[in-house]
Amino acid sequence: MDDATLWWVLAGLLVAAELASGTFFLLMLALAAAAGALAVYAGLAFSGQLLAAGLCALLTVGGWAWVRLRRRAASPEANPDVVLDVGQTVQVSAWQPDGTALVRYRGADWLAVASGPHGERHPGPHRIRAVQGNRLVIEPVDHP
């Protein structure tokens, strides 16, 4: 059995294991095995094949892990697909000395705080940036 066949068999086994377990990372490793097989066709020695498979594994697994971390870092409380209030506007009539404001939204009074540690606090229209429990995190409408 030649080297390319061994790489393709390894790729097939990894795909089968991924189908059995549902682990997406095994699919990335199967792509790396396919890269090893393609390296055989390119005429690379075994060390070159391992390097191609290793680089492909590093890029695909690392890239997928990075994408998952970025998704997890994005707060669901500020995601308009999860919280439909995000992006809506409210009117702030006055700010309290403690940095909060009482705003009327959806027929009820809500406690609102400015976004950021030293958010701008002036009366007027504000956009809901996130909902944290029963508090609205807001920013001025003219804020970029």
N, CA, C and O atoms as a DFTB+ gen file, in Angstrom:
576 C
 N C O
     1  1       0.852      -1.173       0.000
     2  2       0.000       0.000       0.000
     3  2       0.898       1.236       0.000
     4  3       1.813       1.355       0.816
     5  1       0.626       2.142      -0.917
     6  2       1.483       3.323      -1.005
     7  2       1.071       4.370       0.039
     8  3       0.045       4.240       0.707
     9  1       1.904       5.408       0.154
    10  2       1.696       6.431       1.178
    11  2       0.370       7.176       0.996
    12  3      -0.320       7.455       1.977
    13  1       0.017       7.493      -0.228
    14  2      -1.215       8.241      -0.470
    15  2      -2.433       7.448       0.009
    16  3      -3.356       8.006       0.603
    17  1      -2.421       6.153      -0.255
    18  2      -3.538       5.311       0.182
    19  2      -3.652       5.302       1.703
    20  3      -4.758       5.343       2.242
    21  1      -2.515       5.250       2.397
    22  2      -2.535       5.281       3.864
    23  2      -3.121       6.598       4.383
    24  3      -3.896       6.605       5.339
    25  1      -2.745       7.705       3.745
    26  2      -3.293       9.002       4.156
    27  2      -4.797       9.051       3.909
    28  3      -5.543       9.557       4.748
    29  1      -5.260       8.526       2.752
    30  2      -6.688       8.546       2.451
    31  2      -7.467       7.629       3.394
    32  3      -8.582       7.962       3.796
    33  1      -6.896       6.486       3.747
    34  2      -7.550       5.589       4.712
    35  2      -7.663       6.278       6.071
    36  3      -8.698       6.198       6.733
    37  1      -6.586       6.957       6.480
    38  2      -6.621       7.694       7.742
    39  2      -7.694       8.781       7.695
    40  3      -8.431       8.969       8.663
    41  1      -7.784       9.495       6.577
    42  2      -8.811      10.533       6.426
    43  2     -10.206       9.915       6.518
    44  3     -11.083      10.476       7.175
    45  1     -10.421       8.780       5.876
    46  2     -11.715       8.099       5.937
    47  2     -12.064       7.642       7.342
    48  3     -13.209       7.775       7.774
    49  1     -11.081       7.104       8.058
    50  2     -11.323       6.682       9.443
    51  2     -11.675       7.879      10.326
    52  3     -12.547       7.779      11.189
    53  1     -11.005       8.995      10.116
    54  2     -11.309      10.186      10.900
    55  2     -12.707      10.719      10.582
    56  3     -13.408      11.180      11.483
    57  1     -13.119      10.663       9.315
    58  2     -14.473      11.088       8.955
    59  2     -15.496      10.155       9.599
    60  3     -16.517      10.617      10.108
    61  1     -15.233       8.849       9.582
    62  2     -16.145       7.895      10.211
    63  2     -16.234       8.141      11.718
    64  3     -17.318       8.089      12.298
    65  1     -15.100       8.406      12.339
    66  2     -15.106       8.697      13.777
    67  2     -15.863       9.992      14.065
    68  3     -16.550      10.102      15.080
    69  1     -15.735      10.959      13.176
    70  2     -16.467      12.219      13.359
    71  2     -17.959      11.990      13.226
    72  3     -18.737      12.565      13.987
    73  1     -18.376      11.165      12.281
    74  2     -19.798      10.874      12.115
    75  2     -20.353      10.124      13.320
    76  3     -21.511      10.318      13.693
    77  1     -19.542       9.277      13.927
    78  2     -19.986       8.508      15.091
    79  2     -20.037       9.360      16.356
    80  3     -20.890       9.151      17.218
    81  1     -19.122      10.318      16.462
    82  2     -19.038      11.090      17.705
    83  2     -19.644      12.485      17.601
    84  3     -20.042      13.056      18.616
    85  1     -19.721      13.040      16.405
    86  2     -20.233      14.395      16.243
    87  2     -19.221      15.461      16.623
    88  3     -19.587      16.624      16.793
    89  1     -17.961      15.089      16.758
    90  2     -16.905      16.038      17.102
    91  2     -16.382      16.673      15.826
    92  3     -15.766      16.007      14.995
    93  1     -16.633      17.962      15.680
    94  2     -16.263      18.656      14.448
    95  2     -14.752      18.712      14.263
    96  3     -14.275      18.804      13.132
    97  1     -13.991      18.657      15.356
    98  2     -12.537      18.730      15.251
    99  2     -11.958      17.525      14.501
   100  3     -10.925      17.647      13.843
   101  1     -12.610      16.379      14.593
   102  2     -12.123      15.217      13.850
   103  2     -12.228      15.436      12.347
   104  3     -11.418      14.912      11.582
   105  1     -13.217      16.204      11.925
   106  2     -13.334      16.528      10.504
   107  2     -12.163      17.392      10.056
   108  3     -11.670      17.243       8.938
   109  1     -11.720      18.285      10.917
   110  2     -10.555      19.112      10.608
   111  2      -9.295      18.239      10.481
   112  3      -8.453      18.466       9.612
   113  1      -9.187      17.244      11.361
   114  2      -8.034      16.338      11.272
   115  2      -8.109      15.481      10.010
   116  3      -7.078      15.123       9.440
   117  1      -9.330      15.149       9.570
   118  2      -9.479      14.416       8.313
   119  2      -8.998      15.271       7.140
   120  3      -8.381      14.765       6.203
   121  1      -9.285      16.561       7.202
   122  2      -8.759      17.461       6.170
   123  2      -7.234      17.483       6.189
   124  3      -6.595      17.545       5.139
   125  1      -6.663      17.431       7.371
   126  2      -5.207      17.403       7.487
   127  2      -4.643      16.121       6.872
   128  3      -3.604      16.159       6.213
   129  1      -5.316      14.993       7.081
   130  2      -4.869      13.738       6.470
   131  2      -4.974      13.821       4.948
   132  3      -4.116      13.303       4.234
   133  1      -6.010      14.462       4.463
   134  2      -6.141      14.654       3.011
   135  2      -5.014      15.535       2.490
   136  3      -4.525      15.327       1.380
   137  1      -4.598      16.518       3.283
   138  2      -3.465      17.357       2.877
   139  2      -2.187      16.524       2.809
   140  3      -1.338      16.747       1.946
   141  1      -2.057      15.563       3.727
   142  2      -0.906      14.649       3.663
   143  2      -0.929      13.826       2.391
   144  3       0.114      13.615       1.772
   145  1      -2.109      13.357       1.989
   146  2      -2.226      12.583       0.745
   147  2      -1.890      13.447      -0.461
   148  3      -1.219      12.987      -1.385
   149  1      -2.349      14.687      -0.461
   150  2      -2.032      15.584      -1.573
   151  2      -0.539      15.895      -1.627
   152  3       0.017      16.129      -2.700
   153  1       0.106      15.895      -0.456
   154  2       1.551      16.118      -0.428
   155  2       2.293      14.952      -1.076
   156  3       3.350      15.136      -1.681
   157  1       1.727      13.746      -0.944
   158  2       2.328      12.583      -1.630
   159  2       2.273      12.802      -3.135
   160  3       3.251      12.558      -3.842
   161  1       1.109      13.268      -3.624
   162  2       0.964      13.498      -5.059
   163  2       1.875      14.623      -5.548
   164  3       2.258      14.658      -6.718
   165  1       2.219      15.550      -4.634
   166  2       3.125      16.636      -4.993
   167  2       4.578      16.174      -5.012
   168  3       5.467      16.930      -5.403
   169  1       4.825      14.921      -4.586
   170  2       6.173      14.369      -4.626
   171  2       7.005      14.677      -3.388
   172  3       8.229      14.557      -3.431
   173  1       6.374      15.069      -2.290
   174  2       7.121      15.383      -1.068
   175  2       7.510      14.110      -0.330
   176  3       6.811      13.098      -0.386
   177  1       8.624      14.185       0.352
   178  2       9.060      13.067       1.184
   179  2       8.132      12.954       2.390
   180  3       7.267      13.804       2.601
   181  1       8.321      11.887       3.184
   182  2       7.435      11.656       4.321
   183  2       7.457      12.830       5.307
   184  3       6.427      13.174       5.886
   185  1       8.627      13.439       5.494
   186  2       8.690      14.587       6.407
   187  2       7.874      15.763       5.856
   188  3       7.247      16.491       6.625
   189  1       7.878      15.949       4.566
   190  2       7.070      16.991       3.940
   191  2       5.584      16.693       4.049
   192  3       4.769      17.599       4.221
   193  1       5.239      15.411       3.947
   194  2       3.846      15.014       4.107
   195  2       3.356      15.313       5.531
   196  3       2.263      15.841       5.736
   197  1       4.199      14.960       6.501
   198  2       3.859      15.232       7.897
   199  2       3.748      16.738       8.145
   200  3       2.861      17.195       8.867
   201  1       4.653      17.495       7.543
   202  2       4.612      18.944       7.699
   203  2       3.325      19.525       7.094
   204  3       2.694      20.394       7.696
   205  1       2.939      19.046       5.907
   206  2       1.712      19.528       5.268
   207  2       0.488      19.166       6.113
   208  3      -0.397      19.997       6.318
   209  1       0.443      17.935       6.597
   210  2      -0.692      17.509       7.427
   211  2      -0.711      18.284       8.743
   212  3      -1.775      18.687       9.212
   213  1       0.449      18.491       9.331
   214  2       0.528      19.217      10.596
   215  2       0.115      20.668      10.451
   216  3      -0.615      21.198      11.289
   217  1       0.585      21.317       9.379
   218  2       0.200      22.711       9.147
   219  2      -1.294      22.838       8.884
   220  3      -1.939      23.763       9.378
   221  1      -1.840      21.915       8.112
   222  2      -3.271      21.936       7.832
   223  2      -4.059      21.711       9.123
   224  3      -5.057      22.391       9.363
   225  1      -3.623      20.772       9.948
   226  2      -4.297      20.518      11.227
   227  2      -4.220      21.743      12.127
   228  3      -5.205      22.117      12.762
   229  1      -3.062      22.359      12.179
   230  2      -2.897      23.545      13.018
   231  2      -3.803      24.685      12.547
   232  3      -4.453      25.343      13.359
   233  1      -3.839      24.911      11.252
   234  2      -4.657      25.999      10.728
   235  2      -6.147      25.731      10.870
   236  3      -6.895      26.631      11.252
   237  1      -6.596      24.522      10.573
   238  2      -8.028      24.241      10.636
   239  2      -8.526      24.133      12.073
   240  3      -9.534      24.747      12.422
   241  1      -7.839      23.366      12.905
   242  2      -8.267      23.225      14.306
   243  2      -8.093      24.548      15.046
   244  3      -8.973      24.964      15.800
   245  1      -6.966      25.201      14.828
   246  2      -6.752      26.495      15.468
   247  2      -7.747      27.539      15.003
   248  3      -8.252      28.320      15.809
   249  1      -8.031      27.558      13.715
   250  2      -9.004      28.509      13.185
   251  2     -10.400      28.257      13.732
   252  3     -11.106      29.200      14.089
   253  1     -10.802      27.002      13.799
   254  2     -12.129      26.688      14.332
   255  2     -12.214      27.022      15.824
   256  3     -13.237      27.524      16.290
   257  1     -11.157      26.749      16.562
   258  2     -11.141      27.100      17.984
   259  2     -11.228      28.612      18.162
   260  3     -11.919      29.085      19.064
   261  1     -10.545      29.369      17.327
   262  2     -10.587      30.827      17.401
   263  2     -11.996      31.339      17.105
   264  3     -12.484      32.243      17.783
   265  1     -12.648      30.765      16.098
   266  2     -14.013      31.163      15.760
   267  2     -14.947      30.872      16.933
   268  3     -15.793      31.701      17.267
   269  1     -14.803      29.715      17.555
   270  2     -15.658      29.362      18.694
   271  2     -15.419      30.290      19.874
   272  3     -16.365      30.665      20.567
   273  1     -14.170      30.664      20.110
   274  2     -13.879      31.586      21.209
   275  2     -14.483      32.958      20.952
   276  3     -14.995      33.595      21.873
   277  1     -14.428      33.413      19.719
   278  2     -15.003      34.722      19.397
   279  2     -16.511      34.701      19.560
   280  3     -17.101      35.676      20.024
   281  1     -17.139      33.593      19.181
   282  2     -18.586      33.488      19.357
   283  2     -18.958      33.488      20.832
   284  3     -19.930      34.128      21.233
   285  1     -18.186      32.769      21.635
   286  2     -18.469      32.686      23.058
   287  2     -18.216      34.019      23.739
   288  3     -18.907      34.367      24.697
   289  1     -17.222      34.777      23.250
   290  2     -16.902      36.060      23.852
   291  2     -18.008      37.085      23.608
   292  3     -18.212      37.991      24.416
   293  1     -18.711      36.939      22.501
   294  2     -19.808      37.860      22.222
   295  2     -20.942      37.588      23.204
   296  3     -21.464      36.475      23.274
   297  1     -21.304      38.587      23.937
   298  2     -22.308      38.450      24.978
   299  2     -23.693      38.260      24.372
   300  3     -24.097      39.051      23.520
   301  1     -24.435      37.226      24.791
   302  2     -25.782      37.045      24.251
   303  2     -26.735      38.147      24.686
   304  3     -27.743      38.385      24.020
   305  1     -26.435      38.828      25.798
   306  2     -27.321      39.894      26.267
   307  2     -27.257      41.131      25.388
   308  3     -28.116      42.007      25.490
   309  1     -26.241      41.215      24.517
   310  2     -26.115      42.342      23.600
   311  2     -26.363      41.924      22.152
   312  3     -26.148      42.715      21.234
   313  1     -26.811      40.694      21.945
   314  2     -27.036      40.173      20.604
   315  2     -28.491      40.435      20.198
   316  3     -29.402      39.915      20.841
   317  1     -28.730      41.229      19.150
   318  2     -30.109      41.525      18.757
   319  2     -30.869      40.305      18.251
   320  3     -32.097      40.344      18.177
   321  1     -30.175      39.223      17.901
   322  2     -30.857      37.999      17.490
   323  2     -31.396      37.236      18.697
   324  3     -32.324      36.438      18.566
   325  1     -30.819      37.480      19.866
   326  2     -31.246      36.804      21.089
   327  2     -32.186      37.697      21.882
   328  3     -33.251      37.253      22.314
   329  1     -31.803      38.942      22.075
   330  2     -32.603      39.906      22.837
   331  2     -33.162      40.924      21.853
   332  3     -32.429      41.760      21.325
   333  1     -34.448      40.847      21.614
   334  2     -35.062      41.704      20.596
   335  2     -35.105      43.168      21.007
   336  3     -35.363      44.025      20.162
   337  1     -34.861      43.483      22.275
   338  2     -34.858      44.875      22.721
   339  2     -33.613      45.630      22.270
   340  3     -33.636      46.859      22.192
   341  1     -32.536      44.925      21.975
   342  2     -31.296      45.580      21.567
   343  2     -31.531      46.328      20.261
   344  3     -32.038      45.768      19.290
   345  1     -31.154      47.601      20.256
   346  2     -31.331      48.440      19.081
   347  2     -32.552      49.343      19.165
   348  3     -32.670      50.288      18.384
   349  1     -33.463      49.072      20.095
   350  2     -34.641      49.915      20.266
   351  2     -34.235      51.221      20.956
   352  3     -33.178      51.282      21.584
   353  1     -35.049      52.246      20.847
   354  2     -34.714      53.531      21.455
   355  2     -35.625      53.820      22.648
   356  3     -36.786      53.414      22.691
   357  1     -35.050      54.534      23.606
   358  2     -35.781      54.998      24.785
   359  2     -35.459      56.470      24.989
   360  3     -34.466      56.972      24.464
   361  1     -36.287      57.150      25.739
   362  2     -36.083      58.568      26.023
   363  2     -35.655      58.713      27.482
   364  3     -36.366      58.278      28.388
   365  1     -34.490      59.325      27.706
   366  2     -34.005      59.595      29.057
   367  2     -34.329      61.044      29.381
   368  3     -33.876      61.964      28.701
   369  1     -35.127      61.232      30.439
   370  2     -35.475      62.602      30.816
   371  2     -34.452      63.181      31.788
   372  3     -34.167      64.377      31.739
   373  1     -33.892      62.346      32.675
   374  2     -32.896      62.836      33.639
   375  2     -32.094      61.658      34.177
   376  3     -32.602      60.542      34.287
   377  1     -30.838      61.921      34.509
   378  2     -29.961      60.919      35.114
   379  2     -29.911      61.139      36.623
   380  3     -29.908      62.277      37.095
   381  1     -29.872      60.060      37.361
   382  2     -29.763      60.129      38.817
   383  2     -28.290      60.310      39.189
   384  3     -27.420      60.009      38.371
   385  1     -27.982      60.793      40.401
   386  2     -26.585      60.966      40.818
   387  2     -25.783      59.654      40.839
   388  3     -24.560      59.673      40.701
   389  1     -26.473      58.516      41.011
   390  2     -25.752      57.231      41.045
   391  2     -25.459      56.677      39.656
   392  3     -24.948      55.564      39.538
   393  1     -25.773      57.435      38.591
   394  2     -25.454      57.020      37.224
   395  2     -26.533      56.192      36.569
   396  3     -26.303      55.608      35.510
   397  1     -27.712      56.124      37.175
   398  2     -28.821      55.384      36.578
   399  2     -29.899      56.353      36.122
   400  3     -29.901      57.525      36.498
   401  1     -30.801      55.853      35.317
   402  2     -31.944      56.648      34.860
   403  2     -33.166      55.746      34.855
   404  3     -33.055      54.540      34.632
   405  1     -34.307      56.320      35.095
   406  2     -35.561      55.597      35.012
   407  2     -36.192      55.937      33.668
   408  3     -36.503      57.096      33.394
   409  1     -36.380      54.915      32.829
   410  2     -36.935      55.141      31.493
   411  2     -38.212      54.324      31.324
   412  3     -38.380      53.273      31.942
   413  1     -39.083      54.813      30.496
   414  2     -40.326      54.108      30.188
   415  2     -40.095      53.341      28.895
   416  3     -39.743      53.919      27.867
   417  1     -40.300      52.018      28.964
   418  2     -40.082      51.181      27.784
   419  2     -41.075      50.021      27.835
   420  3     -41.206      49.370      28.871
   421  1     -41.746      49.766      26.776
   422  2     -42.749      48.713      26.650
   423  2     -43.802      48.778      27.753
   424  3     -44.238      47.748      28.270
   425  1     -44.204      49.991      28.106
   426  2     -45.273      50.166      29.070
   427  2     -44.872      49.989      30.520
   428  3     -45.733      49.904      31.397
   429  1     -43.567      49.933      30.786
   430  2     -43.099      49.757      32.167
   431  2     -41.893      50.652      32.402
   432  3     -41.235      51.099      31.462
   433  1     -41.616      50.905      33.676
   434  2     -40.427      51.673      34.040
   435  2     -39.244      50.725      34.176
   436  3     -39.333      49.695      34.845
   437  1     -38.147      51.078      33.543
   438  2     -36.931      50.275      33.568
   439  2     -35.801      51.101      34.148
   440  3     -35.760      52.320      33.984
   441  1     -34.890      50.434      34.823
   442  2     -33.669      51.074      35.291
   443  2     -32.658      50.993      34.155
   444  3     -32.428      49.923      33.593
   445  1     -32.063      52.119      33.826
   446  2     -31.104      52.154      32.720
   447  2     -29.760      52.653      33.223
   448  3     -29.687      53.508      34.107
   449  1     -28.700      52.104      32.645
   450  2     -27.332      52.553      32.943
   451  2     -26.649      52.861      31.624
   452  3     -26.982      52.288      30.587
   453  1     -25.695      53.769      31.677
   454  2     -24.950      54.131      30.473
   455  2     -23.947      53.029      30.143
   456  3     -23.381      52.405      31.041
   457  1     -23.735      52.799      28.869
   458  2     -22.755      51.789      28.460
   459  2     -21.351      52.284      28.770
   460  3     -21.064      53.474      28.640
   461  1     -20.485      51.383      29.175
   462  2     -19.114      51.746      29.523
   463  2     -19.028      52.290      30.936
   464  3     -20.032      52.718      31.504
   465  1     -17.832      52.276      31.502
   466  2     -17.675      52.735      32.883
   467  2     -17.943      54.219      33.061
   468  3     -18.437      54.633      34.109
   469  1     -17.628      55.023      32.062
   470  2     -17.859      56.468      32.138
   471  2     -18.687      56.907      30.936
   472  3     -18.339      57.852      30.229
   473  1     -19.797      56.192      30.723
   474  2     -20.635      56.485      29.576
   475  2     -21.209      57.893      29.646
   476  3     -21.333      58.483      30.719
   477  1     -21.551      58.409      28.482
   478  2     -22.115      59.758      28.402
   479  2     -23.483      59.754      29.080
   480  3     -24.305      58.870      28.839
   481  1     -23.712      60.749      29.925
   482  2     -24.973      60.826      30.652
   483  2     -25.621      62.187      30.399
   484  3     -25.394      63.139      31.145
   485  1     -26.414      62.266      29.359
   486  2     -27.173      63.476      29.103
   487  2     -28.579      63.069      28.674
   488  3     -28.757      62.004      28.083
   489  1     -29.573      63.894      28.959
   490  2     -30.949      63.557      28.576
   491  2     -31.105      63.498      27.066
   492  3     -30.322      64.085      26.318
   493  1     -32.119      62.784      26.638
   494  2     -32.418      62.684      25.216
   495  2     -32.627      61.249      24.784
   496  3     -32.712      60.347      25.617
   497  1     -32.708      61.038      23.488
   498  2     -32.926      59.677      22.980
   499  2     -31.670      58.821      23.135
   500  3     -30.553      59.273      22.882
   501  1     -31.880      57.580      23.557
   502  2     -30.792      56.618      23.724
   503  2     -31.208      55.299      23.079
   504  3     -32.394      54.989      22.964
   505  1     -30.211      54.540      22.665
   506  2     -30.425      53.233      22.048
   507  2     -30.043      52.153      23.056
   508  3     -29.030      52.266      23.746
   509  1     -30.856      51.116      23.132
   510  2     -30.556      49.983      24.022
   511  2     -29.417      49.186      23.409
   512  3     -29.503      48.730      22.268
   513  1     -28.362      49.026      24.169
   514  2     -27.194      48.288      23.702
   515  2     -27.195      46.858      24.221
   516  3     -26.712      45.954      23.539
   517  1     -27.736      46.640      25.427
   518  2     -27.804      45.302      26.018
   519  2     -28.856      45.317      27.110
   520  3     -29.255      46.376      27.594
   521  1     -29.295      44.142      27.487
   522  2     -30.212      43.983      28.611
   523  2     -29.536      43.053      29.603
   524  3     -29.258      41.896      29.289
   525  1     -29.271      43.562      30.804
   526  2     -28.630      42.772      31.859
   527  2     -29.640      42.592      32.982
   528  3     -29.830      43.479      33.813
   529  1     -30.276      41.444      32.992
   530  2     -31.314      41.199      33.985
   531  2     -32.486      42.123      33.733
   532  3     -33.132      42.040      32.688
   533  1     -32.774      43.025      34.704
   534  2     -33.868      43.970      34.525
   535  2     -33.353      45.390      34.296
   536  3     -34.077      46.363      34.507
   537  1     -32.093      45.501      33.861
   538  2     -31.490      46.811      33.567
   539  2     -31.184      46.919      32.092
   540  3     -30.729      45.968      31.454
   541  1     -31.443      48.099      31.568
   542  2     -31.097      48.382      30.182
   543  2     -29.743      49.089      30.136
   544  3     -29.520      50.048      30.875
   545  1     -28.866      48.634      29.297
   546  2     -27.595      49.317      29.062
   547  2     -27.809      50.138      27.802
   548  3     -28.093      49.592      26.736
   549  1     -27.669      51.463      27.931
   550  2     -28.030      52.341      26.822
   551  2     -26.857      53.238      26.428
   552  3     -25.915      53.444      27.193
   553  1     -26.950      53.762      25.210
   554  2     -25.978      54.714      24.698
   555  2     -26.740      55.792      23.933
   556  3     -27.824      55.527      23.413
   557  1     -26.188      57.005      23.854
   558  2     -26.874      58.052      23.095
   559  2     -27.071      57.640      21.643
   560  3     -26.237      56.933      21.077
   561  1     -28.158      58.073      21.045
   562  2     -28.476      57.704      19.663
   563  2     -27.427      58.206      18.695
   564  3     -27.100      57.518      17.728
   565  1     -26.894      59.392      18.936
   566  2     -25.888      59.935      18.015
   567  2     -24.519      59.330      18.238
   568  3     -23.554      59.757      17.603
   569  1     -24.400      58.338      19.128
   570  2     -23.130      57.664      19.414
   571  2     -22.759      56.785      18.241
   572  3     -23.621      56.062      17.742
   573  1     -21.489      56.810      17.760
   574  2     -21.102      55.992      16.597
   575  2     -21.143      54.520      16.886
   576  3     -20.845      53.710      16.009
